[in-house]
Amino acid sequence: MINKQAKAEARTKSGLIQEAVRSYLNRQSAWNDIFTYGQRQAKKLKIKASQVEQLVDEVRQGRINA
């Protein structure tokens, strides 16, 4: 699978794997940033984890403006 993809992209296996790892780490970093932002906002708005699902449902039903 890796050999076939590397050949299709005219890359080395090593280069393909490096790019895959780089992409994975970038995605993980982005998700970490999102979670950190969410935690800050929850703290700022004094929202507890146990309230999140109910609040999301209320926003989806139009009872709360996002």
Secondary structure, 3 states (H helix, E strand, C coil): CHHHHHHHCCCCHHHHHHHHHHHHHHHHHHHHHHHHHHHHHHHHHCCCHHHHHHHHHHHHCCCCCC
